[in-house]
Amino acid sequence: MEQGVYEYYSMLPVLLLFAVGTSACQIGCECPLRTVAVCQKVGMRSVPILLNPMTTRLDLAHNRISKLSGDELNSIYPSEFY
């Protein structure tokens, strides 16, 4: 194989980590912007934990979350909840 191919494959793990880290969106949610996560009507029983750290708005309307603990609220990033 050529040296260029080796360089490409050696960068692949780094690129994958970057893609996952910058675009994380909980399964069942929609993240139209890096700062917005919309998780409406998906039957969630707890606050999602796989959110982009840049998320500032989280919409959990019409789910099955019956109570929130202080620890749950402190462990997530959004500053606005709906």
CORVEN-V698427 format. One record per residue. N is the residue number from 0. SS is DSSP state (@ for helix, = for strand, . for the rest). Layout:
((N SS) (N SS))
//
This chain:
((0 .) (1 .) (2 @) (3 @) (4 @) (5 @) (6 @) (7 @) (8 @) (9 @) (10 @) (11 @) (12 @) (13 @) (14 @) (15 @) (16 @) (17 @) (18 @) (19 @) (20 @) (21 @) (22 @) (23 .) (24 .) (25 .) (26 .) (27 .) (28 .) (29 =) (30 =) (31 =) (32 =) (33 .) (34 .) (35 =) (36 =) (37 =) (38 .) (39 .) (40 .) (41 .) (42 .) (43 .) (44 .) (45 .) (46 .) (47 .) (48 .) (49 .) (50 .) (51 .) (52 .) (53 .) (54 .) (55 .) (56 =) (57 =) (58 =) (59 .) (60 .) (61 .) (62 .) (63 .) (64 .) (65 .) (66 .) (67 .) (68 .) (69 @) (70 @) (71 @) (72 @) (73 @) (74 .) (75 .) (76 .) (77 .) (78 .) (79 =) (80 =) (81 .))
//
